C-alpha cells in the first residue's frame, strides 16, 4: 500500500500469543433477576455429579458475581456486551463442559445450568479463558 502497511493479516505466533478458550452458553432462569448471579464452571452436569473446575482454572473456588457484566435487553435476556474474562491464564489443565449460576459466591442455591461450548473441551494450562461479547446469555423470562 501507499503507507507501506501490508494487506495481509498478521498470523498469530503461538510462542508469543496466548491461546484463548472462548466459552459460549445460553441459560434459562425464568423469573430471575440480574442481582446475585455467581458463575461456576463444571466438568459434567452439576445436577448429575459434575465437578466444579473453577479452582483449576482461576486458582480459587470462590464464584464471581457476573451481574454487573450483563445487560438485560427488551426480550428479558441478559447478555455480556463486552468480553467477560474468567482467567488471564488457566491455573491448570481441565475439561470444561457445563456452566452454572448460583445465588452466592460460596455454597448457595443452584439457579441455572447449561452445557457450554468451548473451542476444545479441554482448557490447557496458561490458556486465557473468557466469554467473548454476547457469549453468555441468560433468559430471564
C-alpha positions in Angstrom: 0.0 0.0 0.0 1.0 3.6 -0.2 1.6 3.8 3.5 3.7 0.7 3.4 1.3 -1.4 5.5 0.6 -4.9 4.3 -2.8 -6.1 3.3 -2.1 -9.5 4.8 -3.5 -10.1 8.3 -1.0 -10.8 11.0 -0.7 -14.5 11.7 -0.6 -15.2 15.5 2.6 -16.6 16.7 1.9 -19.4 19.2 5.2 -18.7 21.1 4.2 -15.1 21.9 0.3 -15.1 21.6 -1.7 -16.8 24.3 -4.3 -19.3 23.3 -7.9 -18.4 24.2 -10.6 -20.8 25.4 -13.8 -18.9 24.2 -16.9 -20.1 26.1 -20.4 -19.7 24.7 -23.6 -20.7 26.5 -27.3 -19.9 26.9 -29.0 -20.5 30.2 -32.7 -20.4 31.2 -33.5 -18.7 34.5 -37.3 -18.0 34.3 -38.4 -15.3 36.7 -34.8 -14.5 37.6 -33.3 -11.1 38.1 -29.9 -9.5 37.4 -28.9 -9.5 41.0 -26.6 -12.0 42.6 -25.6 -14.3 39.7 -22.5 -16.2 40.7 -20.7 -18.1 37.9 -19.2 -21.6 38.2 -17.7 -23.9 35.6 -18.1 -27.7 35.6 -16.7 -30.9 34.2 -20.1 -32.7 33.9 -23.6 -31.8 34.6 -23.8 -30.1 38.1 -27.1 -31.9 38.7 -25.7 -35.3 37.9 -22.3 -35.5 39.7 -20.4 -32.9 37.7 -17.4 -31.4 39.5 -16.6 -27.7 39.7 -13.4 -26.8 37.8 -13.4 -23.1 38.7 -10.5 -23.5 41.1 -8.5 -25.5 38.4 -9.0 -22.5 36.0 -8.9 -19.4 38.3 -6.9 -20.8 41.3 -9.9 -20.0 43.5 -13.2 -21.9 44.2 -14.9 -18.6 45.1 -17.5 -17.7 42.4 -17.7 -14.3 40.9 -20.9 -12.2 40.7 -21.3 -11.6 37.0 -24.5 -9.5 37.4 -22.6 -6.2 36.7 -21.2 -7.6 33.4 -24.6 -8.4 32.0 -27.2 -6.1 30.3 -30.8 -7.1 30.0 -32.4 -6.4 26.6 -36.1 -5.8 25.8 -36.7 -9.6 25.4 -35.6 -10.2 29.1 -32.4 -11.8 28.0 -29.2 -10.8 29.9 -26.0 -10.8 27.9 -22.4 -9.8 28.3 -21.8 -6.9 25.9 -18.1 -7.0 26.5 -15.6 -9.8 26.9 -16.1 -11.5 30.3 -12.7 -12.6 31.5 -12.7 -15.8 33.7 -8.9 -16.2 33.8 -6.0 -14.5 32.1 -4.1 -17.8 32.4 -5.7 -21.1 33.4 -4.0 -22.4 36.6 -4.1 -26.0 35.3 -5.4 -28.2 32.6 -9.0 -29.4 32.9 -12.1 -30.5 31.0 -15.0 -28.0 30.9 -18.5 -28.7 29.5 -21.1 -27.0 31.8 -21.7 -23.6 33.2 -23.8 -22.9 36.3 -25.2 -19.8 38.1 -25.5 -19.9 41.9 -27.1 -17.5 44.4 -23.8 -17.0 46.4 -20.1 -16.9 46.0 -19.6 -20.0 48.2 -22.4 -22.6 48.7 -25.7 -21.0 47.7 -28.6 -22.4 45.6 -28.1 -23.6 42.0 -30.2 -21.2 39.9 -29.5 -22.3 36.4 -27.1 -24.5 34.4 -26.4 -25.4 30.8 -23.8 -27.1 28.6 -21.1 -24.7 27.4 -19.4 -24.7 24.1 -15.6 -24.2 24.3 -13.2 -24.4 21.4 -11.9 -27.8 22.5 -13.4 -29.5 25.6 -10.0 -29.3 27.4 -8.6 -26.0 28.8 -4.8 -26.1 28.7 -2.6 -24.6 31.5 -1.8 -21.0 30.8 -4.8 -20.6 28.4 -6.9 -17.4 28.6 -10.5 -18.3 29.5 -13.3 -15.9 28.6 -16.8 -15.4 27.3 -16.5 -13.3 24.2 -19.0 -10.4 23.8 -22.5 -12.0 23.7 -21.1 -15.4 24.6 -23.0 -15.6 27.9 -26.8 -15.3 27.6 -29.4 -15.8 30.4 -33.0 -15.9 29.5 -34.9 -14.3 32.5 -38.4 -14.9 31.2 
